């Protein structure tokens, strides 16, 4: 089942990466993506150990965004929409990332260095600008009636944020990519490479997704209204603490592993917030759907449901819906017999 389900335990408080940012996937598919991420990280480690730093950088920069693109295709998210919608969202994130990062490096950085405040600029001012810019491509789609649910805002926001992370990392490490030899000493690269491969894209994707999901529905009621109130503050605090705190810890000579764990803890906080926001939003939006006959894409049972499958607990709105043989199904997969 997906991570967003109703049960006695508060499963929406668990910091599960894949069921949070890949909400349209069933339980079995989630395992495949977990193994794909681990395999990608293993490739990065092998490249670093053998001194192929440029190759390791490129794999790291594109690892998580590539997995997300495969997820969007594999889950057949928005199958009735042209691929251009998602491709344009990702490309817009890349373009905005290039513009913001280049301007920050060549204009903002110069003025801040002349005034003696580069740390403040790159750890506070720039992250705030990023948070304003990153969700913009997703929010453009907010007015389209077919994308009316909070989970749509989350997926589009994560897509735009990951596109932004690709551009930012390429600009920041362009000198390394252009000037580094085929092989080089790699002892000091393993921890930074882990941050580039996993934590930075997850930070940008989750914060952009959190802001987009927060702003997606103009009117909210009940618990989702209060949870959404914290979306922007949580994203802002997390991203500033990520960069400023990391800079402080590195400046004080703290071990690289400790810095990595600190960054991971901040990303987990954002993931937990997203789970709470989407859970409460799904509960609220499910009430508006009304009971209807449907085939659950996760357990393949024919059920009467509103919002959540009563058989497996999966969120039905966390899947694209289409008609199959006169019976609505919650995803782009053919229905199977009961108990399959």
Secondary structure, 3 states (H helix, E strand, C coil): CCCCCCCCCCHHHCCCHHHHHCCCCCHHHHHHHHHHHHHHHHHHHHHHHCCCHHHHHHHHHHHHHHHHHHHHHHCCCCCCCCHHHHHHHHHHHHHHHHHHHHHHHHHHHHHHHHCCCHHHHHHHHHHHHHHHHHCHHHHHHHHCCCCCCHHHHHHHHHHHHHHHHHHHHHHHCHHHHHHCCCCCCCCCCHHHHHHHHHHHHHHHHHHHHHHHHHHHCCCCCHHHHHHHCCHHHHHHHHHHHHHHHHHHHHHCCCCHHHHHHHHHHHHHHHHHHHHHHHHHHHHHHHHHHCCEEEECCCCCCEEEECCECCCCCCEHHHCCCEEECCEEECCCCCCCCCCC
